[in-house]
Amino acid sequence: MDKLFKLKERGTTVGTEVIAGITTFLTMVYIVIVNPGILSEAGMDFHGVFIATVLASVTATLIMGLFSNYPIVLAPGMGLNAYFAYTVVGGSGFSWQVALGAVFIGGVLFVLLSLTPFRYMLLDAIPTSLKHAITAGIGLFITFIGLQNAKIIVDSPATLLTLGDLTEPMTLLTVVGLIVSLILMAYGVKGFLFVGMLITGIIAYFSGQLHMPDSVVAMPSGLNATAFQLDIGSVFTQGLYSVIFTFLLITLFDTTGTMLGVAEQTGLLKDNKFPRSQGALLADAVGTSVGALLGTSPTSAYIESSAGVAVGGRTGLTAVVVSVLLAATLFFSPIISVLASIPAITAPALIIVGFLMLNVLRKIDWSDLEEAFPAFLIVVLMPLTYSIATGIGIGFIVYPLLKLVRGKARDVHPIFYLFAVLFFIQIIFFSH
């Protein structure tokens, strides 16, 4: 065990790693409830997506733990699942099979990029301000979806959107669940999102809004409804190139940023560089590809991994422990499907995760027009256009234009000009 994970070298023990794994698991296990709930709105089978979510997470996290020896967990990313369900399928009208095909192609490209130095060039081409803006924009988009699902925000003929009826049982329960989760968060309760879901579920049960299944435990079944159902050919015939690029782009820099943050927290960065980064990125790339084959949206490194690091997790053993615990959830699909079917249980998690993602806005220099305005457009247009890709595209077009006007064309990476042209073509000619 020590030889495999270098426990002594990193100043940790098996007991500490196990506790770190349990802590991380509690902070991120909400995804096995939320992700199938979101993707089922795209017409996918809940149980199939649930199993695919767990298996993709376990695969990617095991690779991370065993081959890169980092206490980092991977699972289908929040934001990417919303983009999949509400923009690619719901907004653009593509089938979920075609969307899975785009995810798979993006995953394969991610694998190839992970094996070459080009991944660094791609990351360097995107300005830091826009990376932060994309994260924040996705956060605002997720929050908006949570508010809509709970009917806290509803359609209005006069103003497009307005405040919903807070006295409706489900909406009121959402508000209560949100308050419960925020209180738990304020008191630093580990796994506050998951615990908040359970408490909200208990309230829903006693208020008659939740009915317990006949059995809490069951053998996993239903994967055949989503596994190997992807449609790769239609990705090219229907021109989902911007979708592939969006999946790839967000997964690449989101995962890299999270990994760097967690590695810095553990003290494993060397000369501000990320050792064994190739294996770490491959873990995510393989997880995304496997997830697409089985029936789920792209995986991503989870910032919740920092919770395990905070209690002493320093090696891949933490990730292995999380993988084992995630695998165990496969046998609790009846109760998980009931919890996911109640918007009031999942909406607070969407709202709070979105809030946490907005934290990066403080890293943007808002006094610099060339950096700030494109970032502003990305953040605002993602929820207003109900499209992550559209928000990114317009920000990517405006950024080099402002630089050109200010005589700073050389400050823009040549590859970024190519991004801008591709997004311009996509938005003008193929977005309708």
C-alpha positions as CSV (number, residue, x, y, z in Angstrom):
1,M,0.0,0.0,0.0
2,D,2.8,2.4,1.0
3,K,4.8,1.5,-2.1
4,L,1.8,2.1,-4.4
5,F,0.6,5.3,-3.0
6,K,3.8,6.7,-1.3
7,L,1.9,7.3,2.0
8,K,5.0,7.9,4.1
9,E,6.6,10.2,1.5
10,R,3.6,12.4,1.5
11,G,3.1,12.3,5.3
12,T,-0.1,10.5,5.5
13,T,-1.6,7.2,6.6
14,V,-4.2,4.7,5.4
15,G,-6.6,5.9,8.1
16,T,-6.2,9.5,7.1
17,E,-6.8,8.7,3.4
18,V,-9.9,6.7,4.2
19,I,-11.4,9.6,6.2
20,A,-10.4,11.9,3.4
21,G,-12.2,9.6,0.9
22,I,-15.4,9.5,2.9
23,T,-15.3,13.3,3.3
24,T,-14.9,13.8,-0.4
25,F,-17.6,11.3,-1.2
26,L,-20.1,13.1,1.0
27,T,-19.4,16.4,-0.7
28,M,-19.8,15.2,-4.2
29,V,-22.3,12.2,-4.1
30,Y,-25.1,14.6,-4.9
31,I,-24.1,14.2,-8.5
32,V,-25.5,10.7,-8.7
33,I,-28.9,12.2,-7.8
34,V,-28.7,15.4,-9.8
35,N,-27.1,14.2,-13.0
36,P,-29.6,11.5,-13.9
37,G,-32.4,14.0,-13.0
38,I,-31.0,16.6,-15.5
39,L,-30.3,14.2,-18.3
40,S,-33.7,12.4,-17.9
41,E,-35.2,15.8,-19.0
42,A,-33.5,15.2,-22.3
43,G,-35.5,12.1,-22.8
44,M,-32.9,9.6,-21.4
45,D,-33.7,6.8,-19.1
46,F,-33.1,7.7,-15.5
47,H,-31.8,4.4,-14.3
48,G,-29.5,4.0,-17.4
49,V,-28.0,7.5,-16.8
50,F,-27.7,6.8,-13.1
51,I,-25.6,3.6,-13.7
52,A,-23.6,5.4,-16.5
53,T,-22.9,8.3,-14.1
54,V,-21.5,6.0,-11.4
55,L,-19.5,3.8,-13.8
56,A,-17.9,6.7,-15.6
57,S,-17.1,8.4,-12.3
58,V,-15.6,5.2,-10.9
59,T,-13.5,4.6,-14.0
60,A,-12.1,8.1,-14.2
61,T,-11.5,8.3,-10.5
62,L,-9.7,4.9,-10.3
63,I,-7.4,5.9,-13.1
64,M,-6.7,9.2,-11.3
65,G,-6.0,7.4,-8.0
66,L,-4.0,4.4,-9.3
67,F,-2.0,5.9,-12.1
68,S,-1.5,9.6,-11.1
69,N,-1.7,9.1,-7.4
70,Y,-3.7,12.3,-6.8
71,P,-6.7,12.6,-4.3
72,I,-8.8,14.0,-7.1
73,V,-12.3,12.8,-7.9
74,L,-13.9,12.9,-11.4
75,A,-17.6,12.7,-12.3
76,P,-20.0,14.2,-14.9
77,G,-19.6,17.9,-14.6
78,M,-22.3,20.3,-13.5
79,G,-22.9,22.8,-16.3
80,L,-21.8,20.3,-19.0
81,N,-24.9,18.2,-18.1
82,A,-27.1,21.3,-18.3
83,Y,-25.5,22.2,-21.7
84,F,-26.2,18.7,-22.9
85,A,-29.8,18.6,-21.7
86,Y,-31.1,22.1,-22.1
87,T,-29.0,23.5,-25.0
88,V,-27.9,20.7,-27.3
89,V,-31.1,18.5,-26.9
90,G,-33.8,20.9,-25.5
91,G,-32.7,24.1,-27.2
92,S,-31.3,22.9,-30.5
93,G,-33.5,19.9,-31.0
94,F,-30.8,17.3,-31.5
95,S,-31.5,13.8,-30.1
96,W,-29.7,12.7,-27.0
97,Q,-28.1,9.9,-29.0
98,V,-26.5,12.5,-31.3
99,A,-25.5,14.6,-28.3
100,L,-23.8,11.5,-26.8
101,G,-22.0,11.1,-30.1
102,A,-20.6,14.6,-29.8
103,V,-19.5,13.9,-26.2
104,F,-17.7,10.7,-27.4
105,I,-15.9,12.6,-30.2
106,G,-14.9,15.3,-27.8
107,G,-13.6,12.6,-25.4
108,V,-11.5,11.0,-28.1
109,L,-10.0,14.3,-29.0
110,F,-9.3,15.0,-25.4
111,V,-7.4,11.7,-25.2
112,L,-5.3,12.7,-28.2
113,L,-4.7,16.2,-26.8
114,S,-3.7,14.7,-23.5
115,L,-0.9,12.7,-25.2
116,T,0.5,15.8,-27.0
117,P,2.0,19.2,-25.9
118,F,-0.8,20.8,-27.9
119,R,-3.1,20.7,-24.9
120,Y,-0.9,23.4,-23.3
121,M,-1.0,25.5,-26.4
122,L,-4.8,25.3,-26.5
123,L,-5.1,26.3,-22.8
124,D,-2.6,29.2,-23.3
125,A,-4.5,30.5,-26.2
126,I,-7.6,31.3,-24.1
127,P,-7.2,34.5,-22.0
128,T,-7.4,33.9,-18.2
129,S,-10.3,36.4,-17.9
130,L,-12.4,34.4,-20.4
131,K,-11.7,31.1,-18.6
132,H,-13.0,32.7,-15.4
133,A,-16.0,34.1,-17.2
134,I,-16.9,30.8,-18.7
135,T,-16.9,29.2,-15.2
136,A,-19.0,32.0,-13.8
137,G,-21.4,32.0,-16.7
138,I,-22.0,28.3,-16.4
139,G,-22.6,28.9,-12.7
140,L,-25.2,31.5,-13.4
141,F,-26.8,29.2,-16.0
142,I,-27.0,26.4,-13.5
143,T,-28.5,28.7,-10.9
144,F,-31.1,29.9,-13.4
145,I,-32.1,26.3,-14.2
146,G,-32.4,25.5,-10.5
147,L,-34.7,28.5,-10.0
148,Q,-36.8,27.5,-13.0
149,N,-37.1,23.8,-12.0
150,A,-38.4,24.9,-8.6
151,K,-40.7,27.5,-10.2
152,I,-39.2,30.2,-8.1
153,I,-38.7,31.9,-11.5
154,V,-41.5,31.4,-14.0
155,D,-42.5,32.6,-17.5
156,S,-44.3,35.9,-17.8
157,P,-46.0,37.3,-21.0
158,A,-45.3,40.8,-19.9
159,T,-41.7,40.6,-18.7
160,L,-40.6,37.2,-20.0
161,L,-39.6,36.1,-16.4
162,T,-41.1,36.9,-13.0
163,L,-41.2,35.6,-9.5
164,G,-43.3,32.4,-9.0
165,D,-45.9,31.6,-6.4
166,L,-43.8,30.9,-3.3
167,T,-46.8,29.4,-1.5
168,E,-47.0,26.5,-3.9
169,P,-46.0,23.3,-2.0
170,M,-43.0,22.4,-4.2
171,T,-41.7,25.9,-4.5
172,L,-42.1,26.5,-0.8
173,L,-40.2,23.2,-0.1
174,T,-37.4,24.3,-2.4
175,V,-37.0,27.6,-0.4
176,V,-37.0,25.6,2.8
177,G,-34.4,23.1,1.4
178,L,-32.3,26.0,0.2
179,I,-32.3,27.6,3.6
180,V,-31.4,24.2,5.2
181,S,-28.5,23.7,2.9
182,L,-27.2,27.3,3.4
183,I,-27.4,26.8,7.2
184,L,-25.4,23.6,6.9
185,M,-22.9,25.3,4.6
186,A,-22.6,28.3,7.0
187,Y,-21.7,25.9,9.9
188,G,-19.2,24.0,7.7
189,V,-21.0,20.7,7.7
190,K,-19.2,18.2,5.4
191,G,-21.3,17.1,2.5
192,F,-23.8,19.9,3.2
193,L,-25.4,19.6,-0.2
194,F,-26.1,15.8,0.2
195,V,-27.2,16.2,3.8
196,G,-29.5,19.1,2.7
197,M,-31.0,16.8,0.1
198,L,-31.7,14.1,2.7
199,I,-33.3,16.6,5.1
200,T,-35.4,18.1,2.4
201,G,-36.4,14.6,1.4
202,I,-37.5,13.8,4.9
203,I,-39.6,17.0,5.0
204,A,-41.1,16.1,1.6
205,Y,-42.0,12.7,3.0
206,F,-43.8,14.0,6.0
207,S,-45.6,16.7,4.0
208,G,-46.9,14.1,1.5
209,Q,-44.8,15.2,-1.5
210,L,-42.5,12.2,-1.5
211,H,-43.6,8.6,-1.4
212,M,-41.0,6.0,-0.4
213,P,-40.4,3.1,-2.9
214,D,-41.3,-0.4,-2.1
215,S,-37.6,-1.2,-1.7
216,V,-34.6,1.0,-0.9
217,V,-32.0,-1.4,-2.3
218,A,-32.1,-3.2,-5.7
219,M,-29.7,-4.8,-8.2
220,P,-28.5,-2.3,-10.8
221,S,-30.6,-2.5,-14.0
222,G,-31.5,-0.3,-17.0
223,L,-28.1,0.4,-18.4
224,N,-29.2,-1.2,-21.7
225,A,-31.5,1.8,-22.3
226,T,-28.5,4.2,-22.7
227,A,-25.4,2.1,-23.2
228,F,-24.0,2.2,-26.8
229,Q,-26.9,4.2,-28.1
230,L,-24.7,7.1,-29.3
231,D,-25.1,8.3,-32.9
232,I,-21.7,9.4,-34.1
233,G,-22.5,9.7,-37.8
234,S,-25.3,12.3,-37.3
235,V,-22.8,14.5,-35.4
236,F,-21.1,15.2,-38.7
237,T,-24.2,15.2,-41.0
238,Q,-26.0,17.6,-38.7
239,G,-22.9,19.8,-38.1
240,L,-22.4,19.7,-34.3
241,Y,-18.8,21.0,-34.5
242,S,-19.3,23.8,-32.1
243,V,-20.9,21.4,-29.7
244,I,-17.9,19.1,-29.8
245,F,-15.6,22.2,-29.4
246,T,-17.6,23.4,-26.4
247,F,-17.6,20.1,-24.7
248,L,-13.8,19.7,-25.3
249,L,-13.0,23.3,-24.3
250,I,-14.8,23.4,-21.1
251,T,-13.7,19.9,-20.0
252,L,-10.1,20.7,-20.8
253,F,-9.5,23.9,-18.9
254,D,-12.1,23.2,-16.2
255,T,-10.3,20.0,-15.3
256,T,-6.9,21.5,-15.6
257,G,-7.8,24.4,-13.4
258,T,-9.3,22.2,-10.8
259,M,-6.4,19.8,-10.8
260,L,-3.9,22.6,-10.4
261,G,-5.9,24.1,-7.5
262,V,-6.1,20.8,-5.6
263,A,-2.4,19.9,-6.4
264,E,-1.4,23.3,-5.0
265,Q,-3.5,22.7,-1.9
266,T,-1.8,19.4,-1.3
267,G,1.7,20.9,-1.8
268,L,2.3,18.6,-4.8
269,L,3.1,21.4,-7.4
270,K,6.8,21.5,-8.3
271,D,8.1,24.8,-9.6
272,N,4.5,25.8,-10.3
273,K,4.1,22.7,-12.5
274,F,1.8,19.8,-12.3
275,P,3.7,16.5,-12.2
276,R,2.1,13.5,-14.0
277,S,-0.4,15.9,-15.6
278,Q,-0.7,13.6,-18.7
279,G,-2.0,10.7,-16.6
280,A,-4.4,13.0,-14.8
281,L,-5.8,14.5,-18.0
282,L,-6.1,11.0,-19.5
283,A,-8.2,10.0,-16.5
284,D,-10.8,12.6,-17.4
285,A,-10.5,12.0,-21.2
286,V,-11.1,8.2,-20.7
287,G,-13.9,8.9,-18.2
288,T,-15.6,11.2,-20.7
289,S,-15.3,8.6,-23.5
290,V,-16.5,5.8,-21.4
291,G,-19.4,7.9,-20.1
292,A,-20.5,8.7,-23.6
293,L,-20.5,5.0,-24.5
294,L,-22.5,4.2,-21.4
295,G,-24.9,7.2,-21.5
296,T,-23.8,10.3,-19.7
297,S,-22.4,13.8,-20.2
298,P,-18.7,14.6,-19.9
299,T,-16.7,14.0,-16.7
300,S,-14.7,16.7,-15.0
301,A,-12.4,17.0,-12.0
302,Y,-14.4,18.0,-8.9
303,I,-13.4,21.0,-6.8
304,E,-15.1,19.1,-3.9
305,S,-11.9,17.0,-3.9
306,S,-10.4,19.9,-1.9
307,A,-12.7,18.8,1.0
308,G,-10.8,15.5,1.3
309,V,-7.5,17.3,1.0
310,A,-8.5,19.6,3.8
311,V,-8.8,16.7,6.2
312,G,-5.4,15.2,5.2
313,G,-5.9,13.4,1.8
314,R,-2.6,13.4,-0.1
315,T,-2.6,10.4,-2.4
316,G,-4.6,8.4,-4.8
317,L,-5.8,6.2,-2.0
318,T,-8.4,8.9,-1.3
319,A,-9.7,8.6,-4.8
320,V,-9.8,4.8,-4.6
321,V,-11.9,5.1,-1.4
322,V,-14.3,7.4,-3.2
323,S,-14.5,5.0,-6.1
324,V,-15.5,2.2,-3.8
325,L,-18.2,4.3,-2.1
326,L,-19.6,5.5,-5.5
327,A,-19.8,1.9,-6.7
328,A,-21.8,1.1,-3.6
329,T,-24.5,3.6,-4.6
330,L,-25.4,1.4,-7.6
331,F,-27.5,-0.7,-5.3
332,F,-29.6,2.3,-4.0
333,S,-31.3,3.3,-7.3
334,P,-34.9,3.1,-6.0
335,I,-34.4,5.8,-3.3
336,I,-32.1,7.9,-5.5
337,S,-34.7,7.9,-8.3
338,V,-37.4,9.1,-5.9
339,L,-35.1,11.9,-4.5
340,A,-34.2,13.0,-8.0
341,S,-37.9,13.2,-9.1
342,I,-38.6,16.0,-6.5
343,P,-37.4,19.4,-7.9
344,A,-37.3,20.8,-4.4
345,I,-34.6,18.3,-3.5
346,T,-32.3,18.9,-6.4
347,A,-32.9,22.6,-7.1
348,P,-31.1,23.9,-4.0
349,A,-27.9,22.0,-5.1
350,L,-28.1,23.6,-8.5
351,I,-28.5,27.1,-7.0
352,I,-25.7,26.7,-4.5
353,V,-23.2,25.1,-7.0
354,G,-23.9,28.0,-9.3
355,F,-23.2,30.5,-6.5
356,L,-19.9,28.8,-5.7
357,M,-18.8,28.9,-9.4
358,L,-19.4,32.7,-9.4
359,N,-16.5,33.1,-7.0
360,V,-14.0,33.4,-9.9
361,L,-15.4,36.7,-11.0
362,R,-13.2,38.4,-8.4
363,K,-10.2,37.3,-10.4
364,I,-11.2,39.3,-13.4
365,D,-9.7,42.8,-13.8
366,W,-12.9,44.8,-14.3
367,S,-11.0,48.0,-14.9
368,D,-9.6,46.6,-18.1
369,L,-12.3,47.1,-20.8
370,E,-10.6,44.7,-23.2
371,E,-10.6,41.9,-20.7
372,A,-13.8,42.7,-18.8
373,F,-16.4,43.4,-21.4
374,P,-16.0,40.1,-23.3
375,A,-16.0,38.3,-20.0
376,F,-19.2,40.2,-19.0
377,L,-20.9,39.1,-22.3
378,I,-20.0,35.5,-21.6
379,V,-21.4,35.6,-18.1
380,V,-24.6,37.4,-19.0
381,L,-25.4,35.7,-22.4
382,M,-25.2,32.1,-21.2
383,P,-28.4,32.2,-19.1
384,L,-30.1,34.9,-21.3
385,T,-29.7,32.9,-24.5
386,Y,-30.0,29.6,-22.6
387,S,-26.9,28.4,-24.3
388,I,-23.3,28.0,-23.0
389,A,-21.9,27.8,-26.5
390,T,-23.5,31.0,-27.6
391,G,-22.2,32.9,-24.5
392,I,-18.7,31.5,-25.2
393,G,-18.9,32.3,-28.9
394,I,-19.9,35.9,-28.6
395,G,-17.2,36.5,-25.9
396,F,-14.6,34.9,-28.1
397,I,-15.6,37.1,-31.1
398,V,-15.7,40.4,-29.2
399,Y,-12.4,39.8,-27.3
400,P,-10.0,39.9,-30.4
401,L,-12.1,42.7,-32.0
402,L,-11.5,45.0,-29.0
403,K,-7.8,44.1,-29.0
404,L,-7.6,44.9,-32.7
405,V,-9.4,48.3,-32.2
406,R,-6.9,49.1,-29.4
407,G,-3.9,48.2,-31.5
408,K,-3.0,45.1,-29.5
409,A,-3.5,42.5,-32.1
410,R,-0.3,40.7,-31.1
411,D,-1.6,40.2,-27.6
412,V,-4.1,37.6,-28.9
413,H,-2.8,34.1,-29.5
414,P,-3.0,33.1,-33.2
415,I,-5.2,30.1,-32.4
416,F,-7.7,32.4,-30.6
417,Y,-8.3,34.2,-33.9
418,L,-9.2,30.8,-35.4
419,F,-11.6,30.2,-32.5
420,A,-13.3,33.6,-33.2
421,V,-13.8,32.9,-36.9
422,L,-15.2,29.4,-36.2
423,F,-17.7,30.8,-33.6
424,F,-18.6,33.7,-36.0
425,I,-19.5,31.2,-38.7
426,Q,-21.4,29.0,-36.3
427,I,-23.5,31.8,-34.8
428,I,-24.2,33.6,-38.0
429,F,-24.9,30.7,-40.3
430,F,-25.7,27.6,-38.2
431,S,-27.3,28.7,-35.0
432,H,-30.9,28.8,-36.3
